[in-house]
């Protein structure tokens, strides 16, 4: 009867945990207002809807 090498039988593996996204992007942003900064936009705090529209117009992504 083969028992394997000592120290290698650690029992069953724990269930795989799905890794959450590190950042929220565009429609997944949870904040009501966001701060914009960049070359083609007036820096400031904008409502999320307006910031999403500006980002879409400039073909950029918002990141939380």
C-alpha positions in Angstrom: 0.0 0.0 0.0 1.6 3.3 -1.1 1.1 6.2 1.2 2.8 8.9 -0.8 5.5 11.2 0.4 5.2 12.6 3.9 3.9 16.2 4.1 2.2 16.2 0.7 -1.2 15.0 1.7 -2.8 18.1 3.1 -6.4 17.1 2.7 -9.1 18.6 0.4 -8.5 22.1 -1.1 -10.7 24.9 0.1 -13.3 26.2 -2.5 -12.0 28.5 -5.1 -12.8 32.2 -4.4 -13.6 34.4 -7.3 -11.4 37.4 -7.3 -13.3 40.7 -7.3 -12.3 43.5 -9.7 -9.7 45.8 -8.3 -11.5 48.9 -9.6 -15.0 49.8 -10.7 -15.2 51.0 -14.3 -17.9 53.2 -16.0 -21.4 51.9 -15.3 -20.1 49.9 -12.3 -19.0 53.0 -10.4 -21.0 53.3 -7.2 -20.3 57.0 -6.3 -22.9 59.6 -7.1 -20.3 62.2 -7.9 -16.8 61.8 -9.3 -13.7 64.0 -9.7 -12.4 64.4 -13.2 -8.9 65.3 -14.2 -7.3 65.2 -17.6 -6.1 67.1 -20.6 -9.4 67.6 -22.4 -11.8 68.3 -19.5 -12.2 71.0 -16.9 -11.0 69.5 -13.6 -13.7 69.3 -11.0 -16.4 67.2 -9.3 -19.2 66.1 -11.7 -22.4 64.1 -11.2 -21.8 60.5 -12.4 -24.2 60.8 -15.4 -22.4 63.9 -16.7 -19.0 62.3 -16.2 -20.1 59.2 -18.0 -21.3 61.3 -20.9 -18.1 63.2 -21.1 -16.0 60.0 -21.0 -18.1 58.5 -23.7 -17.7 61.7 -25.9 -13.9 61.6 -25.4 -13.8 57.8 -25.8 -12.3 57.3 -22.3 -13.2 55.2 -19.3 -14.0 56.4 -15.8 -12.3 54.4 -13.0 -13.3 54.3 -9.3 
